[in-house]
């Protein structure tokens, strides 16, 4: 996959699809068994200290020193990052409302995640990688994290990779999206292009339509009497209408775009069905 600079890239997929493994390779926590990854113009296995001053990485499983307060952790990290922006750090602190006077070990799960985000954003990294930052958090904390990310995206030259299976949280943030399933990238493109390509279609025929001859790009099929409903994953108005007319005399056809969450569900179900077929 290729992630455009200055984009917010939603990296989507069901649990166990390979999202965390991919991101761990990007920051050289794992070495690829085959192939390669390039990050900020260099091979991921050659990322060194200078590169990591330009990369922010947030993951739920990251360990932090329980005995430090939030303020002490920020004081410890600050000298490592030449680009640390103390004014921006204070602004983000106000947005995220992190209890910096409390020891990390005494913070809630949501407070720890907000501290991770604050410490990874304060030096204004060129690339910010977020691995399931919303997982298991209550709605208020999720909203705080989303607000912090929106503030980040609006202030400078950022590229954000946001891996999640909670599509509701990333839909308003992302302008690009990729979907991984069973270790394979199924699609990767602009969200607006995806929403033009994935359409929910409802067709009404003069009589019950034929079953044979339905295109492979149609999924989530629901048929009842003279009506046929489905998702076309390669929608083009004229081609879709022509395919429908082959099934029988057509009375009417309606279509609408899918939300990113609906696209995710369709792709996940199709991948699951394909996996069962291969088995």
N, C-alpha and C positions, 0 to 999 in steps of 0.2 A: 504494500500500500504506500501511497505517497501523500503526505500531509502538507497542504499549502501553508506558506508563511502567513502570519497574521490571521489565521483562521481559528475558530473554536470547533474542534473535531470531536464529535460524539462517537466513541468506540463502543459499539453495542454488541450484545450477545448474551445467550443464556449462561447460567452458572456452569462452569467447567468447559466453556467454549474455547478458552485460550487467551482471554484478555490480559490477565495478570502476567502470564508467561511472556506474552509479547512485550508488555511494558517493562518487565524485568530485563529482557534482552536489550531494550532501548537504553537503559541506564546502566548496563554492564553488570547487573546482579546475576545474570545467567549468560552463559556463552551459547551461541547457536550451535546446534549439532550439524546443521547444514545451512548453506546460504549466508547472507550477511545483512546487517542493518547499518544505515548511515544516519547519524544524528548531528545536526549543526555542521554538516559537511565533512564529517570524519567517521571512520569505522567505529561502531559502538564498542568493540573490544579494546579500542585505543583511547577511550575517554579518560582524561586525567584531571588533575586538580583544577586547572584553568577552565576546562569545559564545564565542570560542576559548579563553578561560580556563575554560570549562565543557564543552569538547568534547575528548576524546582521540581521536587518529587514528593508526592503525598500519597501514602497508602495506609490502609487501616491497620495492617500488621506491623507498622514501624514502631520500633521501641524508642522510648524517651526516658531520660533519667528521672525516676519517680521522686527523688529527694530534692530536686531543684524546683524553685518556684518558676512560674512562667516568665517573670522578669529576668531571673538569673539565666534561664535558657536563652533568651534573646540576647543578653549581654555576652554569653559564651559564644554564640553563633556570629554575632556582628563582625568581629575582626576577620573572619574567613572570607567575607564577601565585599570586594571593593565597591560594588554597586549598591550596597545597603543604603536605603533611603529612609532616614529616621522620621522625616515628616510624613511620608507615605505609610510607614509602619504605624504611626500614631493614628492616622486616619483610618486605616484598616482595623486597628484595635477598637476604635469607636464604632465601626460598622459591625464587627463580629462580637464585640462585648466579651472578650476573653478575660477571666479572672486572674490577671497576671500575678497577684499577690499570693495566690494559692499554690501549694506544691502540686506538681504534675500528678503524683499518685493519689491525690485527694480530689482531682477533677473528675467530672463525669465523662462518659465516653464522648458525648457531643462536644464538651469543652476541650477535651484533648484533640479532637479532630480540628476544631477551630484554631487551636494553638499551632497544630501542624501546618494548617493553611496559612496562618499569619506569618510563621517563620519561613515558609517557602515562597512567599510573595514579597516580603519586605525588601529583598535585594533586586526586585524587578527582573526576574529571569527572562531570557528570550523565549525559553520553552518551559511550560509548566505542565507536568504530567500528574494527573489525578486518577488514582486507582480506587474505584468504588468509594468516593468520599461521603456519599449519603447513606451508606448501608447501615441499617439498624438505628437510624437517628429519628427523633420525633419531628413532627412537621415544623415546629418553631425553629429548631436548630437547622433544619434543611433550608428554611427560608433565609436564615442569617447567612449560611454558606453561599446560597445562590446570589444574595445581594452583594456579598464580598466579591464573588467572581464577576458579576456584572460591572462592578466598580473597576475591577482590574482591567477587563476587556476594553472599557472605555477610556483607558489612560495609557496609551502608548503602543509600542511595537511588541505585541505578545502573540505567541502561538500556544494554544491550549489543547491538550489531548485529555479528554474526559471519558474514562471507561466506566460504564455502568450498565446494570440491567433495570434500573429505575428510570424508565424513559421519560416519565412525567417531569422529572427534575431537570433533565438536560434539554428538553425540547425548546424551551425559550432561550437557551444559551447558544445552541449550535447552529453553524451555517454549513458545516459539512458533516456527513455521517458515514461510518463504515459498519458493516455487520459481519461478525465472525461466528462461525458455527462449526463445531467438531474440528477446530484447528484450521479451518479454511475461510478465507475472506470471500464472502458471497457478493457483496457490492461495496463500493466506496465512491461517493459523489456528493455534490451539493444537495442540501436538503430540498431546495426549491425544484431541482431537477428530479429528485426522487418523487416529490409530490405531484409532478406532472406525469411521471411514468407509472406510478401506482394509483389506479383509480378504482373506486367501487362503482360497479355498473348494475343497473336494473333494467331489464328488457321485458317487454310484454309482446306476446305473439298472438296471431289470430287463432292459432291452435297450439296444442302442446308441442314444444320444439323437439327436434331430433337430438339424440344423445351423442351420436357419432360426429366426428369432425370438429370437436371443440379444441381450440388452440392450447398448446402446452403452457402458455403464459397466463392462462386463467386458473385461479385457485379459489378456495373457499366457496365452492359452488353450492348453491341452494336452488333447487327446482321445485316448483309446485304448480300444477295445472299449466296455464299459459305463461307463467312468469318464470324468469331465470335471473338469479342474482349471483354475482361473482366479483372477484378482484382481478383486474387485468394488470399484470406486472410489467407489461411493455405497451402501455396504452398509447394509441394514436387513433384519433376519432374516426377517420375514414376507414382504416383497416379494421377497427373493432366493429363498425357497422356492417362492413362487407362480410366479416366472419359470422355475425349474427344472422344476416339475411340468408346465409347458406343453410341455417338450421330450420328455416321456415319463414312464412310471411310475417313481417315485423310491423307491429302497430306503434310502438313507442320505445324510446331508449333514453335513460337518464344516467348521468355520471357525476361523481364528486371526488375531489382529492381526499387522500387519507392523511391523517395526522401521523407524525413520526412514530407514536406509540402503536397505531394500527399497522403501520408498515412493519414494525418490529415483530408484532404478533403473527402477521401473515408469513413473514420470512422464517420465524422460528418454527411455526407449525409445518411449513413446507419442508424445512430441513429435517424435522423429526420424522415426517412421513417418508422422506427419501432414505433416511437412515434405517428405518424399519424394512423398507424395500430391499436395501442392500443386504440386510441380515437374512 
